[in-house]
């Protein structure tokens, strides 16, 4: 962590003609690309990552009120134990 990890795009600009575009334009293009992939069925056979499955399970447990025992522990520790609820 003590190393200087800064980089520039100077070489890409110089040698490849890279030209950055505005963030909003990049995000829009990325979302449109993903929507096309989804529409074309690119992810139909993909397995869900284990963390995604766990997150969905925790979300369901929260909606069912099964995470209430965490509240006293959160008050005691003065911090949230699970994000997003």
PDB file of N, CA, C and O in Angstrom:
ATOM      1  N   UNK A   1       0.817  -1.198   0.000  1.00  0.00           N
ATOM      2  CA  UNK A   1       0.000   0.000   0.000  1.00  0.00           C
ATOM      3  C   UNK A   1       0.858   1.258   0.000  1.00  0.00           C
ATOM      4  O   UNK A   1       0.355   2.351  -0.263  1.00  0.00           O
ATOM      5  N   UNK A   2       2.139   1.116   0.290  1.00  0.00           N
ATOM      6  CA  UNK A   2       2.995   2.291   0.338  1.00  0.00           C
ATOM      7  C   UNK A   2       3.504   2.722  -1.024  1.00  0.00           C
ATOM      8  O   UNK A   2       4.122   3.780  -1.145  1.00  0.00           O
ATOM      9  N   UNK A   3       3.253   1.917  -2.054  1.00  0.00           N
ATOM     10  CA  UNK A   3       3.738   2.269  -3.381  1.00  0.00           C
ATOM     11  C   UNK A   3       2.851   3.325  -4.018  1.00  0.00           C
ATOM     12  O   UNK A   3       1.677   3.459  -3.673  1.00  0.00           O
ATOM     13  N   UNK A   4       3.420   4.065  -4.940  1.00  0.00           N
ATOM     14  CA  UNK A   4       2.679   5.075  -5.686  1.00  0.00           C
ATOM     15  C   UNK A   4       2.040   4.387  -6.892  1.00  0.00           C
ATOM     16  O   UNK A   4       2.739   4.031  -7.840  1.00  0.00           O
ATOM     17  N   UNK A   5       0.729   4.197  -6.865  1.00  0.00           N
ATOM     18  CA  UNK A   5       0.023   3.447  -7.890  1.00  0.00           C
ATOM     19  C   UNK A   5      -0.689   4.346  -8.901  1.00  0.00           C
ATOM     20  O   UNK A   5      -1.616   3.891  -9.571  1.00  0.00           O
ATOM     21  N   UNK A   6      -0.290   5.579  -9.025  1.00  0.00           N
ATOM     22  CA  UNK A   6      -0.952   6.465  -9.982  1.00  0.00           C
ATOM     23  C   UNK A   6      -0.506   6.139 -11.411  1.00  0.00           C
ATOM     24  O   UNK A   6       0.656   5.816 -11.660  1.00  0.00           O
ATOM     25  N   UNK A   7      -1.452   6.232 -12.330  1.00  0.00           N
ATOM     26  CA  UNK A   7      -1.177   5.988 -13.732  1.00  0.00           C
ATOM     27  C   UNK A   7      -1.813   7.095 -14.554  1.00  0.00           C
ATOM     28  O   UNK A   7      -2.714   7.790 -14.087  1.00  0.00           O
ATOM     29  N   UNK A   8      -1.336   7.253 -15.785  1.00  0.00           N
ATOM     30  CA  UNK A   8      -1.957   8.202 -16.699  1.00  0.00           C
ATOM     31  C   UNK A   8      -2.319   7.473 -17.985  1.00  0.00           C
ATOM     32  O   UNK A   8      -1.863   6.356 -18.232  1.00  0.00           O
ATOM     33  N   UNK A   9      -3.135   8.113 -18.788  1.00  0.00           N
ATOM     34  CA  UNK A   9      -3.510   7.547 -20.079  1.00  0.00           C
ATOM     35  C   UNK A   9      -2.661   8.128 -21.209  1.00  0.00           C
ATOM     36  O   UNK A   9      -3.000   7.977 -22.382  1.00  0.00           O
ATOM     37  N   UNK A  10      -1.562   8.789 -20.856  1.00  0.00           N
ATOM     38  CA  UNK A  10      -0.729   9.449 -21.869  1.00  0.00           C
ATOM     39  C   UNK A  10      -0.261   8.492 -22.965  1.00  0.00           C
ATOM     40  O   UNK A  10      -0.327   8.834 -24.146  1.00  0.00           O
ATOM     41  N   UNK A  11       0.207   7.311 -22.597  1.00  0.00           N
ATOM     42  CA  UNK A  11       0.710   6.359 -23.589  1.00  0.00           C
ATOM     43  C   UNK A  11      -0.417   5.893 -24.512  1.00  0.00           C
ATOM     44  O   UNK A  11      -0.220   5.774 -25.722  1.00  0.00           O
ATOM     45  N   UNK A  12      -1.589   5.632 -23.947  1.00  0.00           N
ATOM     46  CA  UNK A  12      -2.733   5.220 -24.759  1.00  0.00           C
ATOM     47  C   UNK A  12      -3.153   6.339 -25.703  1.00  0.00           C
ATOM     48  O   UNK A  12      -3.516   6.077 -26.850  1.00  0.00           O
ATOM     49  N   UNK A  13      -3.109   7.558 -25.244  1.00  0.00           N
ATOM     50  CA  UNK A  13      -3.424   8.705 -26.105  1.00  0.00           C
ATOM     51  C   UNK A  13      -2.410   8.807 -27.245  1.00  0.00           C
ATOM     52  O   UNK A  13      -2.767   8.967 -28.412  1.00  0.00           O
ATOM     53  N   UNK A  14      -1.152   8.711 -26.871  1.00  0.00           N
ATOM     54  CA  UNK A  14      -0.051   8.903 -27.816  1.00  0.00           C
ATOM     55  C   UNK A  14       0.004   7.766 -28.845  1.00  0.00           C
ATOM     56  O   UNK A  14       0.084   8.023 -30.047  1.00  0.00           O
ATOM     57  N   UNK A  15      -0.038   6.529 -28.384  1.00  0.00           N
ATOM     58  CA  UNK A  15       0.199   5.393 -29.268  1.00  0.00           C
ATOM     59  C   UNK A  15      -1.060   4.783 -29.872  1.00  0.00           C
ATOM     60  O   UNK A  15      -0.996   4.181 -30.944  1.00  0.00           O
ATOM     61  N   UNK A  16      -2.187   4.926 -29.214  1.00  0.00           N
ATOM     62  CA  UNK A  16      -3.411   4.291 -29.690  1.00  0.00           C
ATOM     63  C   UNK A  16      -4.492   5.273 -30.113  1.00  0.00           C
ATOM     64  O   UNK A  16      -5.524   4.879 -30.655  1.00  0.00           O
ATOM     65  N   UNK A  17      -4.245   6.566 -29.859  1.00  0.00           N
ATOM     66  CA  UNK A  17      -5.251   7.561 -30.208  1.00  0.00           C
ATOM     67  C   UNK A  17      -6.442   7.578 -29.266  1.00  0.00           C
ATOM     68  O   UNK A  17      -7.525   8.035 -29.631  1.00  0.00           O
ATOM     69  N   UNK A  18      -6.238   7.075 -28.045  1.00  0.00           N
ATOM     70  CA  UNK A  18      -7.317   7.033 -27.048  1.00  0.00           C
ATOM     71  C   UNK A  18      -7.836   8.431 -26.763  1.00  0.00           C
ATOM     72  O   UNK A  18      -7.068   9.371 -26.557  1.00  0.00           O
ATOM     73  N   UNK A  19      -9.152   8.544 -26.756  1.00  0.00           N
ATOM     74  CA  UNK A  19      -9.805   9.804 -26.405  1.00  0.00           C
ATOM     75  C   UNK A  19     -10.895   9.503 -25.391  1.00  0.00           C
ATOM     76  O   UNK A  19     -11.893   8.871 -25.736  1.00  0.00           O
ATOM     77  N   UNK A  20     -10.731   9.942 -24.143  1.00  0.00           N
ATOM     78  CA  UNK A  20     -11.777   9.687 -23.138  1.00  0.00           C
ATOM     79  C   UNK A  20     -13.046  10.448 -23.497  1.00  0.00           C
ATOM     80  O   UNK A  20     -13.003  11.478 -24.169  1.00  0.00           O
ATOM     81  N   UNK A  21     -14.169   9.921 -23.037  1.00  0.00           N
ATOM     82  CA  UNK A  21     -15.441  10.594 -23.269  1.00  0.00           C
ATOM     83  C   UNK A  21     -16.078  10.909 -21.923  1.00  0.00           C
ATOM     84  O   UNK A  21     -15.647  10.376 -20.900  1.00  0.00           O
ATOM     85  N   UNK A  22     -17.081  11.753 -21.905  1.00  0.00           N
ATOM     86  CA  UNK A  22     -17.733  12.111 -20.639  1.00  0.00           C
ATOM     87  C   UNK A  22     -18.305  10.887 -19.923  1.00  0.00           C
ATOM     88  O   UNK A  22     -18.734   9.924 -20.559  1.00  0.00           O
ATOM     89  N   UNK A  23     -18.303  10.942 -18.603  1.00  0.00           N
ATOM     90  CA  UNK A  23     -18.767   9.825 -17.791  1.00  0.00           C
ATOM     91  C   UNK A  23     -20.200   9.439 -18.128  1.00  0.00           C
ATOM     92  O   UNK A  23     -20.494   8.252 -18.270  1.00  0.00           O
ATOM     93  N   UNK A  24     -21.088  10.397 -18.258  1.00  0.00           N
ATOM     94  CA  UNK A  24     -22.497  10.098 -18.551  1.00  0.00           C
ATOM     95  C   UNK A  24     -22.629   9.321 -19.858  1.00  0.00           C
ATOM     96  O   UNK A  24     -23.429   8.390 -19.950  1.00  0.00           O
ATOM     97  N   UNK A  25     -21.858   9.696 -20.856  1.00  0.00           N
ATOM     98  CA  UNK A  25     -21.889   9.004 -22.140  1.00  0.00           C
ATOM     99  C   UNK A  25     -21.364   7.573 -21.997  1.00  0.00           C
ATOM    100  O   UNK A  25     -21.911   6.649 -22.599  1.00  0.00           O
ATOM    101  N   UNK A  26     -20.323   7.391 -21.215  1.00  0.00           N
ATOM    102  CA  UNK A  26     -19.748   6.064 -20.994  1.00  0.00           C
ATOM    103  C   UNK A  26     -20.722   5.161 -20.254  1.00  0.00           C
ATOM    104  O   UNK A  26     -20.906   4.003 -20.631  1.00  0.00           O
ATOM    105  N   UNK A  27     -21.346   5.680 -19.206  1.00  0.00           N
ATOM    106  CA  UNK A  27     -22.303   4.889 -18.421  1.00  0.00           C
ATOM    107  C   UNK A  27     -23.498   4.504 -19.292  1.00  0.00           C
ATOM    108  O   UNK A  27     -23.948   3.359 -19.252  1.00  0.00           O
ATOM    109  N   UNK A  28     -24.009   5.441 -20.069  1.00  0.00           N
ATOM    110  CA  UNK A  28     -25.148   5.155 -20.952  1.00  0.00           C
ATOM    111  C   UNK A  28     -24.796   4.059 -21.951  1.00  0.00           C
ATOM    112  O   UNK A  28     -25.576   3.129 -22.154  1.00  0.00           O
ATOM    113  N   UNK A  29     -23.628   4.163 -22.574  1.00  0.00           N
ATOM    114  CA  UNK A  29     -23.202   3.147 -23.544  1.00  0.00           C
ATOM    115  C   UNK A  29     -23.034   1.785 -22.881  1.00  0.00           C
ATOM    116  O   UNK A  29     -23.385   0.760 -23.467  1.00  0.00           O
ATOM    117  N   UNK A  30     -22.501   1.769 -21.668  1.00  0.00           N
ATOM    118  CA  UNK A  30     -22.301   0.507 -20.949  1.00  0.00           C
ATOM    119  C   UNK A  30     -23.633  -0.145 -20.606  1.00  0.00           C
ATOM    120  O   UNK A  30     -23.798  -1.351 -20.791  1.00  0.00           O
ATOM    121  N   UNK A  31     -24.582   0.638 -20.110  1.00  0.00           N
ATOM    122  CA  UNK A  31     -25.901   0.109 -19.766  1.00  0.00           C
ATOM    123  C   UNK A  31     -26.589  -0.434 -21.017  1.00  0.00           C
ATOM    124  O   UNK A  31     -27.174  -1.516 -20.981  1.00  0.00           O
ATOM    125  N   UNK A  32     -26.524   0.311 -22.123  1.00  0.00           N
ATOM    126  CA  UNK A  32     -27.146  -0.150 -23.368  1.00  0.00           C
ATOM    127  C   UNK A  32     -26.508  -1.456 -23.836  1.00  0.00           C
ATOM    128  O   UNK A  32     -27.209  -2.348 -24.314  1.00  0.00           O
ATOM    129  N   UNK A  33     -25.189  -1.576 -23.704  1.00  0.00           N
ATOM    130  CA  UNK A  33     -24.482  -2.793 -24.101  1.00  0.00           C
ATOM    131  C   UNK A  33     -24.946  -3.983 -23.257  1.00  0.00           C
ATOM    132  O   UNK A  33     -25.218  -5.059 -23.789  1.00  0.00           O
ATOM    133  N   UNK A  34     -25.033  -3.782 -21.936  1.00  0.00           N
ATOM    134  CA  UNK A  34     -25.495  -4.862 -21.061  1.00  0.00           C
ATOM    135  C   UNK A  34     -26.946  -5.246 -21.367  1.00  0.00           C
ATOM    136  O   UNK A  34     -27.279  -6.431 -21.358  1.00  0.00           O
ATOM    137  N   UNK A  35     -27.798  -4.281 -21.632  1.00  0.00           N
ATOM    138  CA  UNK A  35     -29.187  -4.587 -21.965  1.00  0.00           C
ATOM    139  C   UNK A  35     -29.276  -5.405 -23.257  1.00  0.00           C
ATOM    140  O   UNK A  35     -30.102  -6.311 -23.366  1.00  0.00           O
ATOM    141  N   UNK A  36     -28.420  -5.081 -24.234  1.00  0.00           N
ATOM    142  CA  UNK A  36     -28.376  -5.869 -25.462  1.00  0.00           C
ATOM    143  C   UNK A  36     -27.930  -7.301 -25.173  1.00  0.00           C
ATOM    144  O   UNK A  36     -28.500  -8.252 -25.707  1.00  0.00           O
ATOM    145  N   UNK A  37     -26.914  -7.451 -24.330  1.00  0.00           N
ATOM    146  CA  UNK A  37     -26.448  -8.787 -23.967  1.00  0.00           C
ATOM    147  C   UNK A  37     -27.554  -9.591 -23.286  1.00  0.00           C
ATOM    148  O   UNK A  37     -27.743 -10.772 -23.577  1.00  0.00           O
ATOM    149  N   UNK A  38     -28.278  -8.943 -22.382  1.00  0.00           N
ATOM    150  CA  UNK A  38     -29.370  -9.612 -21.682  1.00  0.00           C
ATOM    151  C   UNK A  38     -30.457 -10.013 -22.673  1.00  0.00           C
ATOM    152  O   UNK A  38     -30.959 -11.136 -22.627  1.00  0.00           O
ATOM    153  N   UNK A  39     -30.819  -9.096 -23.567  1.00  0.00           N
ATOM    154  CA  UNK A  39     -31.852  -9.369 -24.560  1.00  0.00           C
ATOM    155  C   UNK A  39     -31.451 -10.521 -25.491  1.00  0.00           C
ATOM    156  O   UNK A  39     -32.297 -11.312 -25.907  1.00  0.00           O
ATOM    157  N   UNK A  40     -30.163 -10.609 -25.810  1.00  0.00           N
ATOM    158  CA  UNK A  40     -29.666 -11.676 -26.685  1.00  0.00           C
ATOM    159  C   UNK A  40     -29.453 -12.991 -25.947  1.00  0.00           C
ATOM    160  O   UNK A  40     -29.067 -13.988 -26.557  1.00  0.00           O
ATOM    161  N   UNK A  41     -29.704 -13.003 -24.626  1.00  0.00           N
ATOM    162  CA  UNK A  41     -29.592 -14.234 -23.852  1.00  0.00           C
ATOM    163  C   UNK A  41     -28.176 -14.607 -23.471  1.00  0.00           C
ATOM    164  O   UNK A  41     -27.898 -15.774 -23.192  1.00  0.00           O
ATOM    165  N   UNK A  42     -27.278 -13.639 -23.453  1.00  0.00           N
ATOM    166  CA  UNK A  42     -25.871 -13.926 -23.156  1.00  0.00           C
ATOM    167  C   UNK A  42     -25.660 -14.487 -21.758  1.00  0.00           C
ATOM    168  O   UNK A  42     -24.668 -15.171 -21.507  1.00  0.00           O
ATOM    169  N   UNK A  43     -26.582 -14.204 -20.848  1.00  0.00           N
ATOM    170  CA  UNK A  43     -26.404 -14.639 -19.464  1.00  0.00           C
ATOM    171  C   UNK A  43     -27.368 -15.758 -19.065  1.00  0.00           C
ATOM    172  O   UNK A  43     -27.436 -16.129 -17.894  1.00  0.00           O
ATOM    173  N   UNK A  44     -28.100 -16.286 -20.020  1.00  0.00           N
ATOM    174  CA  UNK A  44     -29.124 -17.287 -19.697  1.00  0.00           C
ATOM    175  C   UNK A  44     -28.551 -18.527 -19.017  1.00  0.00           C
ATOM    176  O   UNK A  44     -29.183 -19.083 -18.118  1.00  0.00           O
ATOM    177  N   UNK A  45     -27.383 -18.960 -19.426  1.00  0.00           N
ATOM    178  CA  UNK A  45     -26.785 -20.174 -18.864  1.00  0.00           C
ATOM    179  C   UNK A  45     -25.784 -19.888 -17.751  1.00  0.00           C
ATOM    180  O   UNK A  45     -25.166 -20.809 -17.215  1.00  0.00           O
ATOM    181  N   UNK A  46     -25.626 -18.624 -17.406  1.00  0.00           N
ATOM    182  CA  UNK A  46     -24.620 -18.242 -16.402  1.00  0.00           C
ATOM    183  C   UNK A  46     -25.077 -18.635 -15.002  1.00  0.00           C
ATOM    184  O   UNK A  46     -26.248 -18.485 -14.650  1.00  0.00           O
ATOM    185  N   UNK A  47     -24.140 -19.137 -14.215  1.00  0.00           N
ATOM    186  CA  UNK A  47     -24.441 -19.426 -12.815  1.00  0.00           C
ATOM    187  C   UNK A  47     -24.333 -18.131 -12.023  1.00  0.00           C
ATOM    188  O   UNK A  47     -23.500 -17.271 -12.312  1.00  0.00           O
ATOM    189  N   UNK A  48     -25.181 -18.012 -11.031  1.00  0.00           N
ATOM    190  CA  UNK A  48     -25.124 -16.830 -10.176  1.00  0.00           C
ATOM    191  C   UNK A  48     -23.959 -16.962  -9.215  1.00  0.00           C
ATOM    192  O   UNK A  48     -23.731 -18.040  -8.667  1.00  0.00           O
ATOM    193  N   UNK A  49     -23.220 -15.888  -9.002  1.00  0.00           N
ATOM    194  CA  UNK A  49     -22.111 -15.930  -8.052  1.00  0.00           C
ATOM    195  C   UNK A  49     -22.615 -16.232  -6.637  1.00  0.00           C
ATOM    196  O   UNK A  49     -23.713 -15.813  -6.270  1.00  0.00           O
ATOM    197  N   UNK A  50     -21.830 -16.946  -5.853  1.00  0.00           N
ATOM    198  CA  UNK A  50     -22.256 -17.297  -4.491  1.00  0.00           C
ATOM    199  C   UNK A  50     -22.626 -16.081  -3.641  1.00  0.00           C
ATOM    200  O   UNK A  50     -23.574 -16.149  -2.859  1.00  0.00           O
ATOM    201  N   UNK A  51     -21.902 -14.979  -3.779  1.00  0.00           N
ATOM    202  CA  UNK A  51     -22.234 -13.793  -2.982  1.00  0.00           C
ATOM    203  C   UNK A  51     -23.593 -13.216  -3.376  1.00  0.00           C
ATOM    204  O   UNK A  51     -24.312 -12.677  -2.535  1.00  0.00           O
ATOM    205  N   UNK A  52     -23.936 -13.333  -4.643  1.00  0.00           N
ATOM    206  CA  UNK A  52     -25.236 -12.864  -5.097  1.00  0.00           C
ATOM    207  C   UNK A  52     -26.349 -13.714  -4.485  1.00  0.00           C
ATOM    208  O   UNK A  52     -27.382 -13.191  -4.067  1.00  0.00           O
ATOM    209  N   UNK A  53     -26.131 -15.014  -4.438  1.00  0.00           N
ATOM    210  CA  UNK A  53     -27.109 -15.923  -3.833  1.00  0.00           C
ATOM    211  C   UNK A  53     -27.253 -15.609  -2.343  1.00  0.00           C
ATOM    212  O   UNK A  53     -28.362 -15.576  -1.810  1.00  0.00           O
ATOM    213  N   UNK A  54     -26.110 -15.378  -1.677  1.00  0.00           N
ATOM    214  CA  UNK A  54     -26.145 -15.054  -0.247  1.00  0.00           C
ATOM    215  C   UNK A  54     -26.871 -13.728  -0.008  1.00  0.00           C
ATOM    216  O   UNK A  54     -27.658 -13.607   0.931  1.00  0.00           O
ATOM    217  N   UNK A  55     -26.605 -12.746  -0.851  1.00  0.00           N
ATOM    218  CA  UNK A  55     -27.268 -11.446  -0.697  1.00  0.00           C
ATOM    219  C   UNK A  55     -28.776 -11.576  -0.875  1.00  0.00           C
ATOM    220  O   UNK A  55     -29.544 -10.956  -0.140  1.00  0.00           O
ATOM    221  N   UNK A  56     -29.199 -12.372  -1.840  1.00  0.00           N
ATOM    222  CA  UNK A  56     -30.626 -12.568  -2.043  1.00  0.00           C
ATOM    223  C   UNK A  56     -31.249 -13.264  -0.829  1.00  0.00           C
ATOM    224  O   UNK A  56     -32.354 -12.920  -0.410  1.00  0.00           O
ATOM    225  N   UNK A  57     -30.538 -14.239  -0.271  1.00  0.00           N
ATOM    226  CA  UNK A  57     -31.033 -14.929   0.919  1.00  0.00           C
ATOM    227  C   UNK A  57     -31.154 -14.008   2.112  1.00  0.00           C
ATOM    228  O   UNK A  57     -32.140 -14.066   2.847  1.00  0.00           O
ATOM    229  N   UNK A  58     -30.156 -13.155   2.313  1.00  0.00           N
ATOM    230  CA  UNK A  58     -30.218 -12.199   3.423  1.00  0.00           C
ATOM    231  C   UNK A  58     -31.342 -11.192   3.219  1.00  0.00           C
ATOM    232  O   UNK A  58     -32.002 -10.780   4.174  1.00  0.00           O
ATOM    233  N   UNK A  59     -31.553 -10.797   1.957  1.00  0.00           N
ATOM    234  CA  UNK A  59     -32.657  -9.877   1.669  1.00  0.00           C
ATOM    235  C   UNK A  59     -33.997 -10.502   2.015  1.00  0.00           C
ATOM    236  O   UNK A  59     -34.865  -9.857   2.603  1.00  0.00           O
ATOM    237  N   UNK A  60     -34.156 -11.755   1.646  1.00  0.00           N
ATOM    238  CA  UNK A  60     -35.402 -12.458   1.966  1.00  0.00           C
ATOM    239  C   UNK A  60     -35.564 -12.610   3.475  1.00  0.00           C
ATOM    240  O   UNK A  60     -36.661 -12.433   4.005  1.00  0.00           O
ATOM    241  N   UNK A  61     -34.479 -12.935   4.163  1.00  0.00           N
ATOM    242  CA  UNK A  61     -34.541 -13.066   5.632  1.00  0.00           C
ATOM    243  C   UNK A  61     -34.936 -11.740   6.268  1.00  0.00           C
ATOM    244  O   UNK A  61     -35.710 -11.714   7.225  1.00  0.00           O
ATOM    245  N   UNK A  62     -34.410 -10.647   5.744  1.00  0.00           N
ATOM    246  CA  UNK A  62     -34.765  -9.333   6.265  1.00  0.00           C
ATOM    247  C   UNK A  62     -36.226  -9.008   6.041  1.00  0.00           C
ATOM    248  O   UNK A  62     -36.894  -8.479   6.930  1.00  0.00           O
ATOM    249  N   UNK A  63     -36.726  -9.324   4.847  1.00  0.00           N
ATOM    250  CA  UNK A  63     -38.147  -9.054   4.555  1.00  0.00           C
ATOM    251  C   UNK A  63     -39.065  -9.896   5.433  1.00  0.00           C
ATOM    252  O   UNK A  63     -40.175  -9.476   5.759  1.00  0.00           O
ATOM    253  N   UNK A  64     -38.608 -11.067   5.811  1.00  0.00           N
ATOM    254  CA  UNK A  64     -39.413 -11.937   6.675  1.00  0.00           C
ATOM    255  C   UNK A  64     -39.236 -11.618   8.156  1.00  0.00           C
ATOM    256  O   UNK A  64     -39.858 -12.251   9.008  1.00  0.00           O
ATOM    257  N   UNK A  65     -38.392 -10.640   8.461  1.00  0.00           N
ATOM    258  CA  UNK A  65     -38.187 -10.239   9.845  1.00  0.00           C
ATOM    259  C   UNK A  65     -37.288 -11.173  10.637  1.00  0.00           C
ATOM    260  O   UNK A  65     -37.334 -11.170  11.867  1.00  0.00           O
ATOM    261  N   UNK A  66     -36.478 -11.965   9.965  1.00  0.00           N
ATOM    262  CA  UNK A  66     -35.638 -12.940  10.652  1.00  0.00           C
ATOM    263  C   UNK A  66     -34.309 -12.369  11.138  1.00  0.00           C
ATOM    264  O   UNK A  66     -33.547 -13.061  11.814  1.00  0.00           O
ATOM    265  N   UNK A  67     -34.030 -11.119  10.800  1.00  0.00           N
ATOM    266  CA  UNK A  67     -32.755 -10.521  11.212  1.00  0.00           C
ATOM    267  C   UNK A  67     -32.892  -9.648  12.454  1.00  0.00           C
ATOM    268  O   UNK A  67     -31.945  -8.963  12.840  1.00  0.00           O
ATOM    269  N   UNK A  68     -34.066  -9.669  13.080  1.00  0.00           N
ATOM    270  CA  UNK A  68     -34.274  -8.802  14.250  1.00  0.00           C
ATOM    271  C   UNK A  68     -33.274  -9.061  15.370  1.00  0.00           C
ATOM    272  O   UNK A  68     -32.966  -8.117  16.097  1.00  0.00           O
ATOM    273  N   UNK A  69     -32.737 -10.282  15.568  1.00  0.00           N
ATOM    274  CA  UNK A  69     -31.766 -10.463  16.654  1.00  0.00           C
ATOM    275  C   UNK A  69     -30.484  -9.651  16.474  1.00  0.00           C
ATOM    276  O   UNK A  69     -29.731  -9.465  17.430  1.00  0.00           O
ATOM    277  N   UNK A  70     -30.231  -9.170  15.264  1.00  0.00           N
ATOM    278  CA  UNK A  70     -29.027  -8.374  15.036  1.00  0.00           C
ATOM    279  C   UNK A  70     -29.139  -6.959  15.614  1.00  0.00           C
ATOM    280  O   UNK A  70     -28.125  -6.330  15.914  1.00  0.00           O
ATOM    281  N   UNK A  71     -30.339  -6.472  15.765  1.00  0.00           N
ATOM    282  CA  UNK A  71     -30.512  -5.078  16.221  1.00  0.00           C
ATOM    283  C   UNK A  71     -29.871  -4.800  17.580  1.00  0.00           C
ATOM    284  O   UNK A  71     -29.178  -3.791  17.712  1.00  0.00           O
ATOM    285  N   UNK A  72     -30.065  -5.645  18.597  1.00  0.00           N
ATOM    286  CA  UNK A  72     -29.386  -5.366  19.873  1.00  0.00           C
ATOM    287  C   UNK A  72     -27.861  -5.399  19.748  1.00  0.00           C
ATOM    288  O   UNK A  72     -27.165  -4.606  20.383  1.00  0.00           O
ATOM    289  N   UNK A  73     -27.351  -6.305  18.938  1.00  0.00           N
ATOM    290  CA  UNK A  73     -25.902  -6.371  18.744  1.00  0.00           C
ATOM    291  C   UNK A  73     -25.403  -5.108  18.048  1.00  0.00           C
ATOM    292  O   UNK A  73     -24.332  -4.602  18.383  1.00  0.00           O
ATOM    293  N   UNK A  74     -26.167  -4.595  17.084  1.00  0.00           N
ATOM    294  CA  UNK A  74     -25.780  -3.369  16.395  1.00  0.00           C
ATOM    295  C   UNK A  74     -25.778  -2.181  17.358  1.00  0.00           C
ATOM    296  O   UNK A  74     -24.898  -1.323  17.293  1.00  0.00           O
ATOM    297  N   UNK A  75     -26.765  -2.138  18.246  1.00  0.00           N
ATOM    298  CA  UNK A  75     -26.801  -1.049  19.226  1.00  0.00           C
ATOM    299  C   UNK A  75     -25.613  -1.139  20.168  1.00  0.00           C
ATOM    300  O   UNK A  75     -25.002  -0.124  20.503  1.00  0.00           O
ATOM    301  N   UNK A  76     -25.288  -2.340  20.591  1.00  0.00           N
ATOM    302  CA  UNK A  76     -24.162  -2.542  21.487  1.00  0.00           C
ATOM    303  C   UNK A  76     -22.844  -2.148  20.812  1.00  0.00           C
ATOM    304  O   UNK A  76     -22.003  -1.488  21.422  1.00  0.00           O
ATOM    305  N   UNK A  77     -22.671  -2.552  19.566  1.00  0.00           N
ATOM    306  CA  UNK A  77     -21.432  -2.274  18.832  1.00  0.00           C
ATOM    307  C   UNK A  77     -21.409  -0.887  18.201  1.00  0.00           C
ATOM    308  O   UNK A  77     -20.364  -0.406  17.761  1.00  0.00           O
ATOM    309  N   UNK A  78     -22.584  -0.250  18.163  1.00  0.00           N
ATOM    310  CA  UNK A  78     -22.734   1.069  17.540  1.00  0.00           C
ATOM    311  C   UNK A  78     -22.317   1.060  16.072  1.00  0.00           C
ATOM    312  O   UNK A  78     -21.683   1.994  15.581  1.00  0.00           O
ATOM    313  N   UNK A  79     -22.691  -0.019  15.386  1.00  0.00           N
ATOM    314  CA  UNK A  79     -22.436  -0.100  13.950  1.00  0.00           C
ATOM    315  C   UNK A  79     -23.376  -1.115  13.339  1.00  0.00           C
ATOM    316  O   UNK A  79     -23.866  -2.021  14.012  1.00  0.00           O
ATOM    317  N   UNK A  80     -23.616  -0.946  12.056  1.00  0.00           N
ATOM    318  CA  UNK A  80     -24.469  -1.886  11.339  1.00  0.00           C
ATOM    319  C   UNK A  80     -23.685  -3.131  11.005  1.00  0.00           C
ATOM    320  O   UNK A  80     -22.517  -3.054  10.624  1.00  0.00           O
ATOM    321  N   UNK A  81     -24.319  -4.273  11.145  1.00  0.00           N
ATOM    322  CA  UNK A  81     -23.655  -5.537  10.844  1.00  0.00           C
ATOM    323  C   UNK A  81     -23.954  -5.986   9.413  1.00  0.00           C
ATOM    324  O   UNK A  81     -23.164  -6.706   8.803  1.00  0.00           O
ATOM    325  N   UNK A  82     -25.091  -5.557   8.889  1.00  0.00           N
ATOM    326  CA  UNK A  82     -25.448  -5.882   7.518  1.00  0.00           C
ATOM    327  C   UNK A  82     -25.830  -4.592   6.806  1.00  0.00           C
ATOM    328  O   UNK A  82     -26.633  -3.807   7.309  1.00  0.00           O
ATOM    329  N   UNK A  83     -25.249  -4.381   5.634  1.00  0.00           N
ATOM    330  CA  UNK A  83     -25.582  -3.177   4.863  1.00  0.00           C
ATOM    331  C   UNK A  83     -26.871  -3.407   4.091  1.00  0.00           C
ATOM    332  O   UNK A  83     -27.276  -4.546   3.859  1.00  0.00           O
ATOM    333  N   UNK A  84     -27.503  -2.322   3.702  1.00  0.00           N
ATOM    334  CA  UNK A  84     -28.646  -2.378   2.811  1.00  0.00           C
ATOM    335  C   UNK A  84     -29.981  -2.715   3.457  1.00  0.00           C
ATOM    336  O   UNK A  84     -30.927  -3.062   2.749  1.00  0.00           O
ATOM    337  N   UNK A  85     -30.084  -2.628   4.737  1.00  0.00           N
ATOM    338  CA  UNK A  85     -31.385  -2.879   5.351  1.00  0.00           C
ATOM    339  C   UNK A  85     -31.743  -1.737   6.251  1.00  0.00           C
ATOM    340  O   UNK A  85     -32.806  -1.749   6.870  1.00  0.00           O
TER     341      UNK A  85
END
